[in-house]
């Protein structure tokens, strides 16, 4: 392998270090220890080894630029400062999380090899890589999706009930598939959902969802059950409880029929939350309906349309009126 200390300096662009330069021998040796560990002891592929090497070089060069000549001089605050510098360089959250992980692996190795006396990365927090929000269907697209299944077949009626329940309740697909008949209260227009951690919540259902469930129960479920006495609400073509994979297939089939492209049950959950917020629902109300333990989860999961934000701002903010108006009567 080429010796790290002999590398030419590079200019910082994108994923490159802020101020690259030659490495002192202790850093060069430390980088090579990591590279050999990943390549030989872990048996990782060349591209993975190269990624570890690049991330280690970035950290090493940044530390040298800060006057830190030896890995043993690195403390936890140094590493936190380094991660903050990555954010300032506007690197992706996934990149920052990866480099945090590399730092933990690297300094753990250096402790075991006796290069550093203690591990400054042992309690280093890694920023979670953000997940892209799912596609948001418009209200008219939802309407097309909900009527796409063939209402003249038992499977079609079941799929309509499935789609209506997903969109009307904002339930996770696993929650809908696990529903028993007793959890559905059509006279009261509500459903009892069993969420994560065994926590139950009661969610209201709109008239279309109630109608879809009544139509399914009136004839289709009995034909799918074929005499079986299972308590499951939604059944597959073998008379057993509808599985999550089958439910995803049903949603995808309806989406193709409606000409909507790729749609998943999670798309309906997100549409449920988004449409409620667009309609003026309070974020905490949406949190309760979704079954989120933390409001922060709901804030990440949902978003307001730009038009809705502008409308709320214009109506609520005292300085949002057009220039030249004071609001005084």
Phi and psi in degrees as GROMACS dihedral restraints (atoms count N, CA, C in turn):
[ dihedral_restraints ]
;  ai    aj    ak    al  type     phi  dphi    fc
    3     4     5     6     1   -66.6    20    10
    4     5     6     7     1   140.9    20    10
    6     7     8     9     1   -73.5    20    10
    7     8     9    10     1   129.9    20    10
    9    10    11    12     1   -61.7    20    10
   10    11    12    13     1   -37.7    20    10
   12    13    14    15     1   -65.5    20    10
   13    14    15    16     1   -17.8    20    10
   15    16    17    18     1   -93.8    20    10
   16    17    18    19     1     4.7    20    10
   18    19    20    21     1   -70.9    20    10
   19    20    21    22     1   147.4    20    10
   21    22    23    24     1   -75.0    20    10
   22    23    24    25     1   145.2    20    10
   24    25    26    27     1   -62.6    20    10
   25    26    27    28     1   149.6    20    10
   27    28    29    30     1  -125.2    20    10
   28    29    30    31     1   154.3    20    10
   30    31    32    33     1   -84.3    20    10
   31    32    33    34     1   144.9    20    10
   33    34    35    36     1   -76.9    20    10
   34    35    36    37     1   120.2    20    10
   36    37    38    39     1  -143.0    20    10
   37    38    39    40     1   123.9    20    10
   39    40    41    42     1    62.5    20    10
   40    41    42    43     1  -108.0    20    10
   42    43    44    45     1   -83.0    20    10
   43    44    45    46     1    -2.1    20    10
   45    46    47    48     1   -76.8    20    10
   46    47    48    49     1   159.2    20    10
   48    49    50    51     1   -65.3    20    10
   49    50    51    52     1   156.5    20    10
   51    52    53    54     1   -63.9    20    10
   52    53    54    55     1   -45.6    20    10
   54    55    56    57     1  -138.2    20    10
   55    56    57    58     1    80.1    20    10
   57    58    59    60     1   -68.9    20    10
   58    59    60    61     1   158.8    20    10
   60    61    62    63     1  -177.1    20    10
   61    62    63    64     1  -174.2    20    10
   63    64    65    66     1   -67.3    20    10
   64    65    66    67     1   148.5    20    10
   66    67    68    69     1  -103.3    20    10
   67    68    69    70     1   137.1    20    10
   69    70    71    72     1   -61.9    20    10
   70    71    72    73     1   156.3    20    10
   72    73    74    75     1   -54.4    20    10
   73    74    75    76     1   -43.2    20    10
   75    76    77    78     1   -58.3    20    10
   76    77    78    79     1   -39.1    20    10
   78    79    80    81     1   -70.6    20    10
   79    80    81    82     1   -40.8    20    10
   81    82    83    84     1   -60.5    20    10
   82    83    84    85     1   -44.0    20    10
   84    85    86    87     1   -64.0    20    10
   85    86    87    88     1   -41.3    20    10
   87    88    89    90     1   -63.8    20    10
   88    89    90    91     1   -40.3    20    10
   90    91    92    93     1   -63.3    20    10
   91    92    93    94     1   -44.3    20    10
   93    94    95    96     1   -65.6    20    10
   94    95    96    97     1   -32.8    20    10
   96    97    98    99     1   -61.5    20    10
   97    98    99   100     1   -43.6    20    10
   99   100   101   102     1   -65.0    20    10
  100   101   102   103     1   -45.1    20    10
  102   103   104   105     1   -60.4    20    10
  103   104   105   106     1   -45.5    20    10
  105   106   107   108     1   -65.6    20    10
  106   107   108   109     1   -38.5    20    10
  108   109   110   111     1   -61.3    20    10
  109   110   111   112     1   -47.4    20    10
  111   112   113   114     1   -68.5    20    10
  112   113   114   115     1   -39.9    20    10
  114   115   116   117     1   -76.6    20    10
  115   116   117   118     1   -46.1    20    10
  117   118   119   120     1   -94.4    20    10
  118   119   120   121     1   -46.3    20    10
  120   121   122   123     1   -80.3    20    10
  121   122   123   124     1   -36.6    20    10
  123   124   125   126     1   -93.7    20    10
  124   125   126   127     1   -17.2    20    10
  126   127   128   129     1    65.4    20    10
  127   128   129   130     1    32.9    20    10
  129   130   131   132     1   -76.2    20    10
  130   131   132   133     1   159.9    20    10
  132   133   134   135     1   -72.2    20    10
  133   134   135   136     1   163.2    20    10
  135   136   137   138     1   -57.0    20    10
  136   137   138   139     1   -41.9    20    10
  138   139   140   141     1   -68.0    20    10
  139   140   141   142     1   -33.1    20    10
  141   142   143   144     1   -69.3    20    10
  142   143   144   145     1   -42.4    20    10
  144   145   146   147     1   -60.4    20    10
  145   146   147   148     1   -43.3    20    10
  147   148   149   150     1   -62.9    20    10
  148   149   150   151     1   -36.8    20    10
  150   151   152   153     1   -66.6    20    10
  151   152   153   154     1   -43.7    20    10
  153   154   155   156     1   -60.1    20    10
  154   155   156   157     1   -44.6    20    10
  156   157   158   159     1   -62.0    20    10
  157   158   159   160     1   -44.4    20    10
  159   160   161   162     1   -63.6    20    10
  160   161   162   163     1   -40.7    20    10
  162   163   164   165     1   -67.2    20    10
  163   164   165   166     1   -40.1    20    10
  165   166   167   168     1   -65.7    20    10
  166   167   168   169     1   -40.9    20    10
  168   169   170   171     1   -61.3    20    10
  169   170   171   172     1   -39.9    20    10
  171   172   173   174     1   -62.0    20    10
  172   173   174   175     1   -46.0    20    10
  174   175   176   177     1   -65.5    20    10
  175   176   177   178     1   -44.3    20    10
  177   178   179   180     1   -62.3    20    10
  178   179   180   181     1   -47.0    20    10
  180   181   182   183     1   -65.6    20    10
  181   182   183   184     1   -36.6    20    10
  183   184   185   186     1   -64.7    20    10
  184   185   186   187     1   -43.1    20    10
  186   187   188   189     1   -63.3    20    10
  187   188   189   190     1   -42.4    20    10
  189   190   191   192     1   -61.4    20    10
  190   191   192   193     1   -40.4    20    10
  192   193   194   195     1   -61.8    20    10
  193   194   195   196     1   -27.4    20    10
  195   196   197   198     1   -89.8    20    10
  196   197   198   199     1     7.3    20    10
  198   199   200   201     1    87.1    20    10
  199   200   201   202     1    14.3    20    10
  201   202   203   204     1   -96.1    20    10
  202   203   204   205     1   107.0    20    10
  204   205   206   207     1   -90.4    20    10
  205   206   207   208     1   -10.5    20    10
  207   208   209   210     1  -144.5    20    10
  208   209   210   211     1   139.9    20    10
  210   211   212   213     1   -56.2    20    10
  211   212   213   214     1   -27.3    20    10
  213   214   215   216     1   -66.3    20    10
  214   215   216   217     1   -16.3    20    10
  216   217   218   219     1   -86.6    20    10
  217   218   219   220     1    -5.6    20    10
  219   220   221   222     1   -79.5    20    10
  220   221   222   223     1   130.1    20    10
  222   223   224   225     1  -114.1    20    10
  223   224   225   226     1   175.8    20    10
  225   226   227   228     1   -61.1    20    10
  226   227   228   229     1   -38.5    20    10
  228   229   230   231     1   -65.4    20    10
  229   230   231   232     1   -32.1    20    10
  231   232   233   234     1   -62.2    20    10
  232   233   234   235     1   -45.4    20    10
  234   235   236   237     1   -67.1    20    10
  235   236   237   238     1   -38.8    20    10
  237   238   239   240     1   -64.1    20    10
  238   239   240   241     1   -40.5    20    10
  240   241   242   243     1   -63.3    20    10
  241   242   243   244     1   -37.9    20    10
  243   244   245   246     1   -63.4    20    10
  244   245   246   247     1   -47.1    20    10
  246   247   248   249     1   -62.1    20    10
  247   248   249   250     1   -37.9    20    10
  249   250   251   252     1   -64.2    20    10
  250   251   252   253     1   -36.6    20    10
  252   253   254   255     1   -66.0    20    10
  253   254   255   256     1   -31.5    20    10
  255   256   257   258     1   -66.3    20    10
  256   257   258   259     1   -39.5    20    10
  258   259   260   261     1   -65.3    20    10
  259   260   261   262     1   -38.4    20    10
  261   262   263   264     1   -65.6    20    10
  262   263   264   265     1   -29.4    20    10
  264   265   266   267     1   -81.0    20    10
  265   266   267   268     1     1.5    20    10
  267   268   269   270     1    63.1    20    10
  268   269   270   271     1    36.4    20    10
  270   271   272   273     1   -75.3    20    10
  271   272   273   274     1   154.9    20    10
  273   274   275   276     1   -64.4    20    10
  274   275   276   277     1   149.7    20    10
  276   277   278   279     1   -58.3    20    10
  277   278   279   280     1   -36.7    20    10
  279   280   281   282     1   -63.9    20    10
  280   281   282   283     1   -37.2    20    10
  282   283   284   285     1   -66.6    20    10
  283   284   285   286     1   -43.5    20    10
  285   286   287   288     1   -63.7    20    10
  286   287   288   289     1   -41.6    20    10
  288   289   290   291     1   -63.5    20    10
  289   290   291   292     1   -39.9    20    10
  291   292   293   294     1   -64.6    20    10
  292   293   294   295     1   -42.9    20    10
  294   295   296   297     1   -68.9    20    10
  295   296   297   298     1   -31.4    20    10
  297   298   299   300     1   -64.4    20    10
  298   299   300   301     1   -41.6    20    10
  300   301   302   303     1   -64.9    20    10
  301   302   303   304     1   -40.9    20    10
  303   304   305   306     1   -62.8    20    10
  304   305   306   307     1   -40.8    20    10
  306   307   308   309     1   -61.3    20    10
  307   308   309   310     1   -40.9    20    10
  309   310   311   312     1   -65.7    20    10
  310   311   312   313     1   -43.3    20    10
  312   313   314   315     1   -62.7    20    10
  313   314   315   316     1   -44.1    20    10
  315   316   317   318     1   -65.5    20    10
  316   317   318   319     1   -51.5    20    10
  318   319   320   321     1   -72.9    20    10
  319   320   321   322     1   -27.7    20    10
  321   322   323   324     1   -62.9    20    10
  322   323   324   325     1   -40.8    20    10
  324   325   326   327     1   -64.5    20    10
  325   326   327   328     1   -43.7    20    10
  327   328   329   330     1   -64.6    20    10
  328   329   330   331     1   -32.5    20    10
  330   331   332   333     1   -66.1    20    10
  331   332   333   334     1   -45.9    20    10
  333   334   335   336     1   -64.1    20    10
  334   335   336   337     1   -31.3    20    10
  336   337   338   339     1   -88.4    20    10
  337   338   339   340     1    -0.3    20    10
  339   340   341   342     1    76.4    20    10
  340   341   342   343     1    17.0    20    10
  342   343   344   345     1   -78.3    20    10
  343   344   345   346     1   -35.8    20    10
  345   346   347   348     1  -125.6    20    10
  346   347   348   349     1   149.3    20    10
  348   349   350   351     1   -76.2    20    10
  349   350   351   352     1   -28.2    20    10
  351   352   353   354     1  -147.2    20    10
  352   353   354   355     1   164.5    20    10
  354   355   356   357     1   -98.9    20    10
  355   356   357   358     1   105.6    20    10
  357   358   359   360     1   -74.3    20    10
  358   359   360   361     1   -13.5    20    10
  360   361   362   363     1   -99.6    20    10
  361   362   363   364     1     1.7    20    10
  363   364   365   366     1   -58.7    20    10
  364   365   366   367     1   -37.8    20    10
  366   367   368   369     1  -112.0    20    10
  367   368   369   370     1    21.4    20    10
  369   370   371   372     1   -70.8    20    10
  370   371   372   373     1   125.8    20    10
  372   373   374   375     1   -81.4    20    10
  373   374   375   376     1   138.5    20    10
  375   376   377   378     1  -104.5    20    10
  376   377   378   379     1   125.0    20    10
  378   379   380   381     1   -64.7    20    10
  379   380   381   382     1   135.4    20    10
  381   382   383   384     1   -73.5    20    10
  382   383   384   385     1   134.4    20    10
  384   385   386   387     1   -70.1    20    10
  385   386   387   388     1   126.2    20    10
  387   388   389   390     1   -68.3    20    10
  388   389   390   391     1   140.5    20    10
  390   391   392   393     1   -95.7    20    10
  391   392   393   394     1   139.5    20    10
  393   394   395   396     1   -65.1    20    10
  394   395   396   397     1   142.6    20    10
  396   397   398   399     1   -69.0    20    10
  397   398   399   400     1   144.3    20    10
  399   400   401   402     1   -68.8    20    10
  400   401   402   403     1   165.0    20    10
  402   403   404   405     1   -60.0    20    10
  403   404   405   406     1   140.8    20    10
  405   406   407   408     1  -106.3    20    10
  406   407   408   409     1   118.6    20    10
  408   409   410   411     1   -82.9    20    10
  409   410   411   412     1   139.7    20    10
  411   412   413   414     1   -70.7    20    10
  412   413   414   415     1   165.3    20    10
  414   415   416   417     1   -61.1    20    10
  415   416   417   418     1   -39.8    20    10
  417   418   419   420     1   -69.0    20    10
  418   419   420   421     1   -31.4    20    10
  420   421   422   423     1   -70.8    20    10
  421   422   423   424     1   -38.1    20    10
  423   424   425   426     1   -60.3    20    10
  424   425   426   427     1   -42.7    20    10
  426   427   428   429     1   -60.7    20    10
  427   428   429   430     1   -40.8    20    10
  429   430   431   432     1   -65.9    20    10
  430   431   432   433     1   -39.4    20    10
  432   433   434   435     1   -64.6    20    10
  433   434   435   436     1   -42.9    20    10
  435   436   437   438     1   -66.6    20    10
  436   437   438   439     1   -26.4    20    10
  438   439   440   441     1  -101.5    20    10
  439   440   441   442     1     5.7    20    10
  441   442   443   444     1   -67.7    20    10
  442   443   444   445     1   -39.7    20    10
  444   445   446   447     1   -63.6    20    10
  445   446   447   448     1   148.0    20    10
  447   448   449   450     1   -72.7    20    10
  448   449   450   451     1   113.7    20    10
  450   451   452   453     1   -75.8    20    10
  451   452   453   454     1    -1.7    20    10
  453   454   455   456     1   -94.3    20    10
  454   455   456   457     1     2.4    20    10
  456   457   458   459     1  -124.3    20    10
  457   458   459   460     1   152.8    20    10
  459   460   461   462     1   -59.9    20    10
  460   461   462   463     1   -41.8    20    10
  462   463   464   465     1   -65.1    20    10
  463   464   465   466     1   -40.2    20    10
  465   466   467   468     1   -63.4    20    10
  466   467   468   469     1   -41.8    20    10
  468   469   470   471     1   -66.0    20    10
  469   470   471   472     1   -39.0    20    10
  471   472   473   474     1   -63.9    20    10
  472   473   474   475     1   -42.7    20    10
  474   475   476   477     1   -64.7    20    10
  475   476   477   478     1   -36.0    20    10
  477   478   479   480     1   -64.5    20    10
  478   479   480   481     1   -41.9    20    10
  480   481   482   483     1   -63.6    20    10
  481   482   483   484     1   -42.4    20    10
  483   484   485   486     1   -59.3    20    10
  484   485   486   487     1   -50.0    20    10
  486   487   488   489     1   -63.1    20    10
  487   488   489   490     1   -43.8    20    10
  489   490   491   492     1   -64.4    20    10
  490   491   492   493     1   -40.7    20    10
  492   493   494   495     1   -65.2    20    10
  493   494   495   496     1   -42.4    20    10
  495   496   497   498     1   -60.6    20    10
  496   497   498   499     1   -46.9    20    10
  498   499   500   501     1   -77.8    20    10
  499   500   501   502     1   -35.9    20    10
  501   502   503   504     1   -72.0    20    10
  502   503   504   505     1   -30.7    20    10
  504   505   506   507     1  -107.3    20    10
  505   506   507   508     1   -17.7    20    10
  507   508   509   510     1    68.2    20    10
  508   509   510   511     1    21.3    20    10
  510   511   512   513     1   -73.4    20    10
  511   512   513   514     1   154.2    20    10
  513   514   515   516     1   -68.7    20    10
  514   515   516   517     1   151.3    20    10
  516   517   518   519     1   -61.3    20    10
  517   518   519   520     1   -35.4    20    10
  519   520   521   522     1   -65.1    20    10
  520   521   522   523     1   -34.1    20    10
  522   523   524   525     1   -67.9    20    10
  523   524   525   526     1   -40.0    20    10
  525   526   527   528     1   -70.6    20    10
  526   527   528   529     1   -41.7    20    10
  528   529   530   531     1   -65.7    20    10
  529   530   531   532     1   -28.0    20    10
  531   532   533   534     1   -86.3    20    10
  532   533   534   535     1    -0.5    20    10
  534   535   536   537     1   -64.8    20    10
  535   536   537   538     1   135.2    20    10
  537   538   539   540     1   -99.5    20    10
  538   539   540   541     1   165.4    20    10
  540   541   542   543     1   -56.6    20    10
  541   542   543   544     1   -37.2    20    10
  543   544   545   546     1   -68.0    20    10
  544   545   546   547     1   -18.3    20    10
  546   547   548   549     1   -79.8    20    10
  547   548   549   550     1   -13.8    20    10
  549   550   551   552     1   -98.6    20    10
  550   551   552   553     1   120.3    20    10
  552   553   554   555     1  -116.2    20    10
  553   554   555   556     1    88.7    20    10
  555   556   557   558     1   -70.1    20    10
  556   557   558   559     1   -39.2    20    10
  558   559   560   561     1   -58.0    20    10
  559   560   561   562     1   -37.3    20    10
  561   562   563   564     1   -90.1    20    10
  562   563   564   565     1    -3.4    20    10
  564   565   566   567     1    54.7    20    10
  565   566   567   568     1    57.3    20    10
  567   568   569   570     1  -153.8    20    10
  568   569   570   571     1   162.7    20    10
  570   571   572   573     1  -136.2    20    10
  571   572   573   574     1   143.4    20    10
  573   574   575   576     1  -100.7    20    10
  574   575   576   577     1   117.0    20    10
  576   577   578   579     1  -106.2    20    10
  577   578   579   580     1   139.8    20    10
  579   580   581   582     1  -102.1    20    10
  580   581   582   583     1   107.5    20    10
  582   583   584   585     1   -91.6    20    10
  583   584   585   586     1  -162.4    20    10
  585   586   587   588     1   -66.1    20    10
  586   587   588   589     1   143.4    20    10
  588   589   590   591     1    72.2    20    10
  589   590   591   592     1    15.3    20    10
  591   592   593   594     1    74.7    20    10
  592   593   594   595     1     9.7    20    10
  594   595   596   597     1   -77.8    20    10
  595   596   597   598     1   129.0    20    10
  597   598   599   600     1   -99.1    20    10
  598   599   600   601     1   148.9    20    10
  600   601   602   603     1  -144.4    20    10
  601   602   603   604     1   148.2    20    10
  603   604   605   606     1  -106.3    20    10
  604   605   606   607     1   126.2    20    10
  606   607   608   609     1  -120.1    20    10
  607   608   609   610     1   133.0    20    10
  609   610   611   612     1   -71.3    20    10
  610   611   612   613     1   154.2    20    10
  612   613   614   615     1  -119.2    20    10
  613   614   615   616     1   141.5    20    10
  615   616   617   618     1   -79.1    20    10
  616   617   618   619     1   168.6    20    10
  618   619   620   621     1   -58.2    20    10
  619   620   621   622     1   -42.3    20    10
  621   622   623   624     1   -61.3    20    10
  622   623   624   625     1   -39.6    20    10
  624   625   626   627     1   -66.4    20    10
  625   626   627   628     1   -41.1    20    10
  627   628   629   630     1   -62.2    20    10
  628   629   630   631     1   -43.9    20    10
  630   631   632   633     1   -63.2    20    10
  631   632   633   634     1   -42.5    20    10
  633   634   635   636     1   -63.3    20    10
  634   635   636   637     1   -40.4    20    10
  636   637   638   639     1   -67.7    20    10
  637   638   639   640     1   -40.5    20    10
  639   640   641   642     1   -62.0    20    10
  640   641   642   643     1   -44.6    20    10
  642   643   644   645     1   -62.7    20    10
  643   644   645   646     1   -39.3    20    10
  645   646   647   648     1   -67.5    20    10
  646   647   648   649     1   -44.4    20    10
  648   649   650   651     1   -70.6    20    10
  649   650   651   652     1   -29.9    20    10
  651   652   653   654     1   -63.3    20    10
  652   653   654   655     1   -32.5    20    10
  654   655   656   657     1  -145.9    20    10
  655   656   657   658     1   -48.0    20    10
  657   658   659   660     1   -63.8    20    10
  658   659   660   661     1   -43.3    20    10
  660   661   662   663     1   -62.8    20    10
  661   662   663   664     1   -42.0    20    10
  663   664   665   666     1   -61.4    20    10
  664   665   666   667     1   -37.7    20    10
  666   667   668   669     1   -70.9    20    10
  667   668   669   670     1   -34.8    20    10
  669   670   671   672     1   -73.4    20    10
  670   671   672   673     1   -36.2    20    10
  672   673   674   675     1   -69.3    20    10
  673   674   675   676     1   -34.1    20    10
  675   676   677   678     1    51.4    20    10
  676   677   678   679     1    47.8    20    10
  678   679   680   681     1    89.7    20    10
  679   680   681   682     1    -9.8    20    10
  681   682   683   684     1   -69.4    20    10
  682   683   684   685     1   147.3    20    10
  684   685   686   687     1  -103.2    20    10
  685   686   687   688     1    22.9    20    10
  687   688   689   690     1   -58.0    20    10
  688   689   690   691     1   147.7    20    10
  690   691   692   693     1   -89.3    20    10
  691   692   693   694     1    -3.5    20    10
  693   694   695   696     1   -64.1    20    10
  694   695   696   697     1   141.7    20    10
  696   697   698   699     1   -74.1    20    10
  697   698   699   700     1   -54.7    20    10
  699   700   701   702     1   -99.7    20    10
  700   701   702   703     1   128.4    20    10
  702   703   704   705     1  -116.7    20    10
  703   704   705   706     1   152.5    20    10
  705   706   707   708     1   -90.7    20    10
  706   707   708   709     1  -175.5    20    10
  708   709   710   711     1   -72.8    20    10
  709   710   711   712     1    -8.3    20    10
  711   712   713   714     1   -98.2    20    10
  712   713   714   715     1     3.0    20    10
  714   715   716   717     1    85.3    20    10
  715   716   717   718     1     4.3    20    10
  717   718   719   720     1   -98.3    20    10
  718   719   720   721     1   173.1    20    10
  720   721   722   723     1   -58.9    20    10
  721   722   723   724     1   136.5    20    10
  723   724   725   726     1   -64.8    20    10
  724   725   726   727     1   127.0    20    10
  726   727   728   729     1   -86.5    20    10
  727   728   729   730     1   164.7    20    10
  729   730   731   732     1   -61.9    20    10
  730   731   732   733     1   -41.8    20    10
  732   733   734   735     1   -63.5    20    10
  733   734   735   736     1   -41.7    20    10
  735   736   737   738     1   -64.0    20    10
  736   737   738   739     1   -37.5    20    10
  738   739   740   741     1   -65.1    20    10
  739   740   741   742     1   -41.7    20    10
  741   742   743   744     1   -63.1    20    10
  742   743   744   745     1   -39.0    20    10
  744   745   746   747     1   -63.9    20    10
  745   746   747   748     1   -40.6    20    10
  747   748   749   750     1   -64.0    20    10
  748   749   750   751     1   -41.6    20    10
  750   751   752   753     1   -65.2    20    10
  751   752   753   754     1   -43.7    20    10
  753   754   755   756     1   -63.5    20    10
  754   755   756   757     1   -38.0    20    10
  756   757   758   759     1   -64.8    20    10
  757   758   759   760     1   -43.3    20    10
  759   760   761   762     1   -65.2    20    10
  760   761   762   763     1   -38.2    20    10
  762   763   764   765     1   -63.9    20    10
  763   764   765   766     1   -40.9    20    10
  765   766   767   768     1   -63.6    20    10
  766   767   768   769     1   -41.1    20    10
  768   769   770   771     1   -64.4    20    10
  769   770   771   772     1   -29.4    20    10
  771   772   773   774     1   -90.7    20    10
  772   773   774   775     1    -0.6    20    10
  774   775   776   777     1    68.9    20    10
  775   776   777   778     1    35.2    20    10
  777   778   779   780     1  -105.1    20    10
  778   779   780   781     1    -3.4    20    10
  780   781   782   783     1    76.3    20    10
  781   782   783   784     1  -145.9    20    10
  783   784   785   786     1   -76.4    20    10
  784   785   786   787     1   118.6    20    10
  786   787   788   789     1  -138.4    20    10
  787   788   789   790     1   137.8    20    10
  789   790   791   792     1  -122.6    20    10
  790   791   792   793     1   167.4    20    10
  792   793   794   795     1   -56.3    20    10
  793   794   795   796     1   -34.6    20    10
  795   796   797   798     1   -64.3    20    10
  796   797   798   799     1   -30.7    20    10
  798   799   800   801     1   -59.5    20    10
  799   800   801   802     1   -39.3    20    10
  801   802   803   804     1   -70.5    20    10
  802   803   804   805     1   -36.9    20    10
  804   805   806   807     1   -63.4    20    10
  805   806   807   808     1   -42.3    20    10
  807   808   809   810     1   -69.0    20    10
  808   809   810   811     1   -38.6    20    10
  810   811   812   813     1   -62.8    20    10
  811   812   813   814     1   -40.4    20    10
  813   814   815   816     1   -54.9    20    10
  814   815   816   817     1   -51.9    20    10
  816   817   818   819     1   -66.4    20    10
  817   818   819   820     1   -43.4    20    10
  819   820   821   822     1   -64.7    20    10
  820   821   822   823     1   -44.2    20    10
  822   823   824   825     1   -67.7    20    10
  823   824   825   826     1   -34.3    20    10
  825   826   827   828     1   -63.7    20    10
  826   827   828   829     1   -45.6    20    10
  828   829   830   831     1   -65.0    20    10
  829   830   831   832     1   -41.0    20    10
  831   832   833   834     1   -62.6    20    10
  832   833   834   835     1   -28.5    20    10
  834   835   836   837     1   -85.7    20    10
  835   836   837   838     1    -0.4    20    10
  837   838   839   840     1   105.1    20    10
  838   839   840   841     1     6.8    20    10
  840   841   842   843     1   -67.3    20    10
  841   842   843   844     1   148.7    20    10
  843   844   845   846     1   -76.9    20    10
  844   845   846   847     1   144.6    20    10
  846   847   848   849     1   -59.8    20    10
  847   848   849   850     1   -37.2    20    10
  849   850   851   852     1   -69.2    20    10
  850   851   852   853     1   -31.9    20    10
  852   853   854   855     1   -65.7    20    10
  853   854   855   856     1   -42.0    20    10
  855   856   857   858     1   -65.2    20    10
  856   857   858   859     1   -38.1    20    10
  858   859   860   861     1   -57.3    20    10
  859   860   861   862     1   -46.0    20    10
  861   862   863   864     1   -64.9    20    10
  862   863   864   865     1   -41.1    20    10
  864   865   866   867     1   -67.8    20    10
  865   866   867   868     1   -35.5    20    10
  867   868   869   870     1   -78.0    20    10
  868   869   870   871     1   -19.1    20    10
  870   871   872   873     1    80.7    20    10
  871   872   873   874     1    28.1    20    10
  873   874   875   876     1   -83.1    20    10
  874   875   876   877     1   134.6    20    10
  876   877   878   879     1   -73.7    20    10
  877   878   879   880     1   -30.4    20    10
  879   880   881   882     1  -118.4    20    10
  880   881   882   883     1   138.9    20    10
  882   883   884   885     1   -65.6    20    10
  883   884   885   886     1   -30.7    20    10
  885   886   887   888     1   -60.7    20    10
  886   887   888   889     1   -34.6    20    10
  888   889   890   891     1   -64.3    20    10
  889   890   891   892     1   -42.4    20    10
  891   892   893   894     1   -65.0    20    10
  892   893   894   895     1   -37.8    20    10
  894   895   896   897     1   -65.8    20    10
  895   896   897   898     1   -35.2    20    10
  897   898   899   900     1   -75.4    20    10
  898   899   900   901     1   -31.6    20    10
  900   901   902   903     1   -79.9    20    10
  901   902   903   904     1   -30.1    20    10
  903   904   905   906     1  -116.5    20    10
  904   905   906   907     1   164.4    20    10
  906   907   908   909     1  -153.2    20    10
  907   908   909   910     1   156.1    20    10
  909   910   911   912     1   -96.1    20    10
  910   911   912   913     1   146.0    20    10
  912   913   914   915     1   -68.0    20    10
  913   914   915   916     1   153.6    20    10
  915   916   917   918     1   -59.3    20    10
  916   917   918   919     1   -40.0    20    10
  918   919   920   921     1   -62.8    20    10
  919   920   921   922     1   -39.1    20    10
  921   922   923   924     1   -66.2    20    10
  922   923   924   925     1   -42.4    20    10
  924   925   926   927     1   -61.0    20    10
  925   926   927   928     1   -43.8    20    10
  927   928   929   930     1   -65.0    20    10
  928   929   930   931     1   -37.9    20    10
  930   931   932   933     1   -65.3    20    10
  931   932   933   934     1   -45.8    20    10
  933   934   935   936     1   -63.8    20    10
  934   935   936   937     1   -42.9    20    10
  936   937   938   939     1   -62.4    20    10
  937   938   939   940     1   -45.9    20    10
  939   940   941   942     1   -63.2    20    10
  940   941   942   943     1   -34.3    20    10
  942   943   944   945     1   -81.5    20    10
  943   944   945   946     1   -33.3    20    10
  945   946   947   948     1  -102.2    20    10
  946   947   948   949     1   -27.7    20    10
  948   949   950   951     1   -85.8    20    10
  949   950   951   952     1   130.3    20    10
  951   952   953   954     1   -66.7    20    10
  952   953   954   955     1   -18.9    20    10
  954   955   956   957     1  -107.2    20    10
  955   956   957   958     1    18.6    20    10
  957   958   959   960     1   -90.8    20    10
  958   959   960   961     1    -4.1    20    10
  960   961   962   963     1   -73.3    20    10
  961   962   963   964     1   164.1    20    10
  963   964   965   966     1   -62.4    20    10
  964   965   966   967     1   151.9    20    10
  966   967   968   969     1   -58.4    20    10
  967   968   969   970     1   141.3    20    10
  969   970   971   972     1    99.0    20    10
  970   971   972   973     1    -9.1    20    10
  972   973   974   975     1  -106.2    20    10
  973   974   975   976     1   145.4    20    10
  975   976   977   978     1  -112.6    20    10
  976   977   978   979     1   -15.7    20    10
  978   979   980   981     1    82.1    20    10
  979   980   981   982     1     1.1    20    10
  981   982   983   984     1   -86.9    20    10
  982   983   984   985     1   134.4    20    10
